[in-house]
Amino acid sequence: MNLKQLATVWTGLSFRARLEPAKDGNVPVIQMRDLAENNGLDVRNLLTIRLDGVSKHHFVQRKDLIFQSRGKTNTTMIIDTEPDRAIVVAPLLGIRVTSEKVLPEYLCWFINQPPSRAFLHSRATGTAVTTIGKSVLEDLEVILPDIGTQKRIAEIAALSDREQRLMRDLAAQKKRLADGVAMQLAKGYARTPANGYDKK
């Protein structure tokens, strides 16, 4: 089935000026910078602005998907925590599952797969910066196993993502440790006018 038969897709709100945090802000906003591939979407640390008169249908819900329509990565993230009146900012697209035939977690995984990305990229517009339009995303053909299989696929994908995050965290910790040891070795030497670098 095409994605438009399974979910509603909407375009994020557009703003003419750069968004700045407001002390009296009442609306958190989800921007492109909040989508880091493989790191998940954390709605707890969003920029908050002052925006009145926002219709209810603009606010995202738990299990909504956020699609990065501009750029090379076109990452799709799922909101797995309860958002607090957050909205999506253009050029991001929001996706809300409306059919019982697909799980949001599975749909998120499916859109992120190479065949899906290849289809979307083949219909992207632009040269230096490509953009995938709402109608292109809606036309994506989604393979639909039974719900039980979808759930297993989503669980496997979640475990794989968690493993990748742990490996990146471990690599970062190892680098910090190595840099610390190297710095201590460097500090063990002092520069003198006569001898250059002499060990203390």
C-alpha positions as CSV (number, residue, x, y, z in Angstrom):
1,M,0.0,0.0,0.0
2,N,1.1,3.6,-0.5
3,L,2.0,5.5,2.6
4,K,-0.9,7.9,2.1
5,Q,-3.2,5.0,2.6
6,L,-1.7,4.2,5.9
7,A,-0.9,7.6,7.4
8,T,-1.5,11.4,7.2
9,V,1.5,13.5,6.1
10,W,1.7,17.2,6.9
11,T,4.2,20.0,6.4
12,G,5.8,21.7,9.3
13,L,5.0,25.4,10.0
14,S,7.1,28.0,8.2
15,F,8.7,31.0,9.9
16,R,10.2,33.9,8.1
17,A,12.8,34.8,10.8
18,R,15.2,32.6,12.7
19,L,13.7,31.0,15.7
20,E,15.0,32.3,19.1
21,P,14.2,30.9,22.5
22,A,11.6,32.9,24.6
23,K,11.6,33.2,28.4
24,D,7.8,33.1,28.3
25,G,7.8,30.4,25.5
26,N,4.8,28.2,25.4
27,V,5.5,26.0,22.3
28,P,8.4,23.7,21.9
29,V,9.5,23.3,18.2
30,I,11.1,20.4,16.5
31,Q,13.7,21.6,14.0
32,M,16.1,19.8,11.6
33,R,18.9,20.2,14.1
34,D,16.9,18.0,16.5
35,L,17.1,15.0,14.2
36,A,20.5,13.4,14.5
37,E,20.7,10.1,12.6
38,N,20.8,7.0,14.9
39,N,20.6,9.2,18.0
40,G,16.8,9.3,18.3
41,L,14.5,12.3,18.8
42,D,14.5,13.7,22.3
43,V,11.5,16.1,22.8
44,R,12.6,17.0,26.3
45,N,15.3,19.5,25.2
46,L,13.6,21.4,22.4
47,L,13.8,25.1,21.7
48,T,10.7,26.9,23.1
49,I,9.2,29.9,21.5
50,R,6.2,32.2,22.1
51,L,3.4,31.3,19.7
52,D,-0.3,32.0,20.2
53,G,-3.3,30.8,18.3
54,V,-1.9,27.4,17.3
55,S,-4.5,25.0,16.2
56,K,-4.6,21.6,17.9
57,H,-3.9,19.7,14.7
58,H,-0.4,21.3,14.5
59,F,0.7,19.6,17.7
60,V,2.6,16.3,17.4
61,Q,1.6,13.2,19.4
62,R,3.5,10.2,20.8
63,K,4.3,7.7,18.0
64,D,4.2,10.4,15.3
65,L,7.1,10.2,12.8
66,I,9.3,13.2,11.8
67,F,10.8,13.1,8.3
68,Q,13.7,15.3,7.2
69,S,12.7,16.3,3.7
70,R,15.7,18.4,2.9
71,G,19.3,17.4,2.6
72,K,21.2,14.1,1.9
73,T,20.2,11.9,4.9
74,N,16.4,12.2,5.0
75,T,16.3,10.7,8.4
76,T,13.0,9.6,9.9
77,M,12.5,9.6,13.7
78,I,9.7,8.4,15.9
79,I,8.5,10.4,18.9
80,D,8.6,7.7,21.6
81,T,7.9,10.0,24.6
82,E,4.9,12.2,25.3
83,P,5.6,15.6,23.7
84,D,4.4,18.8,25.4
85,R,2.5,20.8,22.8
86,A,5.4,20.6,20.4
87,I,5.1,21.5,16.7
88,V,7.1,20.6,13.6
89,V,9.0,23.3,11.8
90,A,9.4,23.3,8.0
91,P,11.1,21.7,6.0
92,L,10.3,18.8,8.3
93,L,7.3,16.7,7.6
94,G,5.1,15.0,10.1
95,I,3.6,11.5,9.6
96,R,0.8,10.1,11.7
97,V,-0.3,6.5,11.3
98,T,-4.1,6.3,10.6
99,S,-4.4,2.6,9.7
100,E,-4.4,-0.5,11.9
101,K,-2.4,-2.3,9.3
102,V,0.9,-0.8,10.2
103,L,2.8,-0.1,13.4
104,P,4.5,3.4,13.7
105,E,7.8,1.8,14.7
106,Y,7.7,-0.5,11.7
107,L,6.8,2.4,9.3
108,C,9.7,4.4,10.7
109,W,12.1,1.5,10.1
110,F,10.8,0.9,6.6
111,I,11.1,4.6,5.5
112,N,14.8,4.5,6.7
113,Q,15.7,1.4,4.6
114,P,17.9,1.8,1.5
115,P,15.2,0.8,-1.0
116,S,12.8,3.4,0.4
117,R,15.5,6.1,0.5
118,A,16.5,5.2,-3.1
119,F,12.9,5.7,-4.2
120,L,12.5,9.0,-2.4
121,H,15.9,10.3,-3.7
122,S,15.0,9.4,-7.2
123,R,12.0,11.8,-7.0
124,A,13.7,14.6,-5.1
125,T,14.0,18.1,-6.5
126,G,16.9,20.5,-6.4
127,T,20.5,20.3,-7.1
128,A,22.8,21.6,-4.4
129,V,20.2,20.9,-1.7
130,T,17.6,18.3,-2.6
131,T,14.1,18.3,-1.2
132,I,11.6,15.4,-1.1
133,G,8.0,16.8,-1.4
134,K,5.0,15.7,0.6
135,S,3.4,14.0,-2.4
136,V,6.5,12.0,-3.1
137,L,6.6,10.7,0.5
138,E,2.9,9.8,0.3
139,D,3.5,7.8,-2.9
140,L,6.1,5.5,-1.2
141,E,5.0,1.9,-1.5
142,V,5.1,0.2,1.9
143,I,5.5,-3.6,2.3
144,L,3.1,-4.8,4.9
145,P,3.8,-8.0,6.8
146,D,1.4,-9.1,9.5
147,I,1.4,-7.1,12.7
148,G,3.3,-9.8,14.6
149,T,6.1,-9.7,12.1
150,Q,6.1,-5.9,12.0
151,K,6.6,-6.0,15.8
152,R,9.5,-8.4,15.6
153,I,11.2,-6.3,12.9
154,A,10.7,-3.2,15.0
155,E,12.2,-4.9,18.1
156,I,15.2,-6.1,16.2
157,A,15.8,-2.7,14.7
158,A,15.5,-1.1,18.2
159,L,18.1,-3.5,19.6
160,S,20.4,-2.8,16.7
161,D,20.1,1.0,17.2
162,R,20.8,0.6,20.9
163,E,23.9,-1.5,20.1
164,Q,25.2,1.1,17.7
165,R,24.7,3.9,20.2
166,L,26.6,1.9,22.9
167,M,29.4,1.2,20.4
168,R,29.7,4.9,19.5
169,D,29.6,5.9,23.2
170,L,32.4,3.3,24.0
171,A,34.5,4.6,21.1
172,A,34.1,8.2,22.3
173,Q,35.1,7.2,25.8
174,K,38.2,5.3,24.5
175,K,39.2,8.4,22.5
176,R,38.8,10.7,25.6
177,L,40.9,8.2,27.6
178,A,43.6,8.0,24.9
179,D,43.7,11.8,24.5
180,G,44.0,12.2,28.3
181,V,46.9,9.8,28.5
182,A,48.6,11.6,25.6
183,M,48.1,14.9,27.2
184,Q,49.7,13.7,30.5
185,L,52.7,12.5,28.5
186,A,53.0,15.9,26.8
187,K,52.8,17.6,30.1
188,G,55.7,15.4,31.3
189,Y,58.0,17.5,29.1
190,A,58.9,21.1,29.6
191,R,60.3,23.4,26.9
192,T,63.6,25.1,27.8
193,P,65.5,27.7,25.6
194,A,68.7,25.6,25.6
195,N,67.5,22.1,25.2
196,G,64.1,22.4,23.5
197,Y,61.9,19.7,25.1
198,D,63.4,18.2,28.2
199,K,61.7,15.7,30.5
200,K,61.0,17.1,33.9
